[in-house]
Amino acid sequence: MNLLSVKGLSVRYGPIIAVRHLDLDVDVGEIVCLVGPNGAGKSSSTLAIAGALLPSAGTIHLDGKDIARQPAERLAMAGVSLVPEGRRIFGRMTVQDNLIAACLPGRRPFDDPEIFSLFPILRERMGQFAGLLSGGEQQQLAIARAMLRKPRLMIVDEPSLGLSPRFVDIVFGALRQLRNQGVSLLVVEQSARRALGLADRIYLMRSGEVVMTGRSGSLAQDPEFEAAYFGKEAAR
C-alpha cells in the first residue's frame, strides 16, 4: 500500500529545470532509494516532497491526502521528517539542546529510550557541543532529531556522505531498524552499491529524470543499471 505517491513532480530554479515529471511511490514499511550522479535532481526532489522547495508542477500525496505546496512545519506534524544533506545540526548547542529543539507537542520526549537504544553514543555526548562530534556522530544526531517527531515517512539525504565505513554501517543499520519499526524511508544516496544493499526499490535519476527503476535484487544483476548510472558512453 502506498504511503507516498508522487506524480509528475517538476522543480525549477528560475529558467533551470532541476526535476522533470518525477513519478515515485514509497509503500508502507519500505526503503526506497533515489540514486544518481551529482546534479541528477535527487535532493531537489526530496526537498520538494518535504515542503522545503515549492514544486512547479505535479502532485504529492501522503496516505491519499494532497500535501503538495504545504509548508514544511505542517508536513512535520503530518508525519514527514527530513534529515537534510550535510546534517544541519546546531553546532554551538549541546546534543541535548539539539534534541530538545526538535521535539514536537505530543511526540517523543528528547530523552526517549528508543533514541539511545539505536544511538547509545548520544547518551554519552548529551552535554557536549554538537559541533565537536565526529561526522558519523553528527549523522546519528540528525537522524535522532527526525525520530523525535515520530514520522511515518523519513526522508534522508546522503546519509553516507563523508562517513567512514564503520559509521556508514552504523547509520545504515539504524535505517533498517527504523524500517522494521514501521517507518517508511526515502533515501538519497550517491553510491549505487550502497543503495542496492539498503533499499527494497531503487529509482535511478539522470539530468532531472528517472531513467530506470526496479527492485534492488533485480537491478544488482542487471548490467544495464551500471550503464544507466554512469551513462552508456562512460560505462563502455
N, C-alpha and C positions, 0 to 999 in steps of 0.2 A: 504494500500500500504506500502510495506517495505521501511523504511528509512535505517535501518541497517540490514544486513544479514551476519551471521557468520556460517561457515560450517567447521566441522572437526577441530576446533581450539585445538591445543595442546601447552602446555608451560612446559618447563623443566628448572630445576636448576641443571646443571650438570647431574648426573645419576638419579636425583629425578624428577618424572613426577608429576607436580602440577595440570595440567589440561589435560583431555583426551577427544579428539574428541567432543568438545563442539559445538552443533548446537543451535543457538539463533537468534531470529528476534525481531526487535523493529519497530512497524509501526509508520507512521507519526501521531503526536499528541497523543502518547500513553506513559503511565508509565509502565515500566517492572521492576520487582524486581528480583534480584538474592538473594536467601536466603540459609541458611545452617549453620552448626556449624563451629567453628573455624577450620581452616585448610582444608576447603572444596574446596578451589580453586577459591573463588569468586573474591577476589582482584586481583589475578594473571590474571584472565580472563579479568577484566576491564582494567588493566594496559596494557595488550597486545592489546586490542581493541583501546586504546587511544594512542598507539605508544610509551609507556614508557617501554615496555618489548618486546623483539623480540620473536615471536612465533616460535615453532619448526616445526609446520605443520598447515595446514588449510588455509582458505580464509576469508577475511573480506571485505565486500562491503558496501559502503555508496552511496545511490542513484544509485546503479548499478555500481559504479566505485570501482576498487580494491584499497584498502588503506592499505592492509597488508604490514608490514615492511616499512611503511612510517614514517619518524621522527615526533615526537610529534608536533614540531612547524609547520610543513606542514599540519598536521591534524587540528591544531587550525585554520589555515587560511581556511581550507575546511569546518569548522563549527562544529568541535568536541571540547568540553570543558570538562576538568576533574576537579572535586572537590575531591582532594585526601583524603584518610583516615588520620585523625589527623589534617586536615585543612591546614597545612603548610603555614600559614601566616608569614609575616616578622615581628617578634615581636618588633624589635628595630626601625621599621619605623612607621610613623603615619598611621592612617586609610586612610587618603587622599593619602599618598605616596604609600600605598599598592594598591589602586585603579588605580593610575596613572601608576604604573609598569605593570598592567595587560592589559592596553589599546593596541589595535592593530590599524594600519592605516586603516581609513575608517570605523571603527566600532563605538561603543558608546563612548562619552566622559566620563571622570571619574566621572563627576557630573551629569550624566544623571538622569532626574527627575524620571524615572521609577524605578531606583535603590532605591531611597529614598521613593518612594511610597510603595514599597514592604518591605523595611527595614528602617523605619524612624529613628531608633536609630543610624544608621550610620551617618546621617547628624549631630546629636548631638556630635558624637565622632570623627569628622574629624581630629581634631588636637591632638588627644590622641594617645599614643603609642599602637599599636595593641596588644602587649604582655600583656597589662593591662586590656584588655577586658575580660569579662566572657567567658566561653566556648561557651555558646549559641550565644553571640555577635560575637565571632570569626567565628563560623559556618556561620552566616549571611554574614560576610565579605567575607568568602571563596566562597560562592555562588554568591555574588555580583561581585567578580572578574571574575568568569566564565561568568556571564551575560554580562559583558562589551564586550565580544568577539562576541556577537550576535549569539550564537550557534544554530544550527539546532538539534544537539544531545548533551545533557548534561549528563555526567557520574558522579554520586555522590556516593562516597564510604563511607558507615557507617555514614550517616548524623545525626543519633540519639545518636551516641557513647558518653557516658559521660554527656549527657544533662539531665536537669531536665524535668519533664513532660511539664511544661509551655513552655520551649524552643523547645521541640520536636513538640508541637502543632504549634508554630510559623514557624518552619522550614518546616514541612510537609505541612502546609497551603501555604507557598511560593512555594513549588514544584508543588502543584496542580494549583496555579495561573499561573506558567510558562507553564504548560501543556495547560491550557486554552488559553494562548497566542501563542500557536503553537509550543512550544519547546517539542521535544521528550526526554524522560528521561529513562536512565538505572541506576537503584539504587541498590547498595549492602546494604543489611540490615540483621543483625543477628537475629533480633526479628521477628519471623514469624507472630505474632499477629499484630505488627505494619505494616509489609509489606502487609498483607491482607487488612488492612484499607486504604492503599495508592495506591496500584498498580492495573492496569487493568488486568495484567497477571503476573504469578509467574513461575520462574524456580528454582527448589529445587536441590541443589548440595550436594553431599557427596563424600568425597575421590576423588575429581577431576572430577567427572562425574555428569551429570544431571540424577537424578533418578525419577523425577516427574515434570510435567508441566501442566498448565491449567489456566483458568480464576479464578480470586480471589474469586468470589462469589461461584463457584463450589467447589473450594478447601476448603473453610471455612466450608463447610458442609460434607466434606469427611474425615472419621476417619482414612483413610489410610495416609492422609497427615501428621498428627502428628506422626504416626508410622514411616513414611519415614524420617521425620525431625530428630527425636531423635534416630532412629534405632529401629527395631522391638523389640529387647530384652529390651531396656531401656523403651519403651513405655508400656510394659506389667505391 
